[in-house]
């Protein structure tokens, strides 16, 4: 059983559409991170959320940490082809543990 | 600032052969990590070093995998002998010393290993 469940696994949308991806767990975390990974590259940290209910914005990306600190969401407004990539959530357990990711494709 | 360097970028070997990967972390980063990322999955930590000491190797298959970080800088990860299920991308990351949950990890581009 995965500690972090991400959904959907795959998402293909048209440029300009909005989307939300989710990261869920039955465990409570002290913090949660979101990474983006492009083909042939390593993951790059987008944001760290640490407080239940916290909302952080990074240009067109909005990250929310659940009130109970068990889940998180990433919302992208007006998606662009440059947003294409694998979005991974990660949380500290015994070590930093990653979900399986959401593979996002934004079509021009 | 130079990022995390890894080589080779790609490696194809036959099962039961040996292979080694090299990582040069960001200058000044005391903590170094090796991850295995199987296609369709997120990275899984294999081993974590703090300077040249091992902090966590609980998920390293020690019967075939080994890693070292001599002088607390560069690191090598070795697989001997390789199995088909070792086909994956091997990512190296580094961070400043401190708590994992708050310290940003910087990843290299990875080595894609194919075992035939």
Interface residues (C-beta under 8 A of the other chain):
Chain A: X4 X30 X31 X40 X41 X42 X43 X44 X45 X48 X50 X88 X90 X91 X92 X94 X95 X96 X97 X98 X99 X100 X101
Chain B: X4 X40 X41 X42 X43 X44 X45 X48 X56 X58 X91 X93 X99 X100 X101 X102 X104 X105 X107 X108 X109 X110
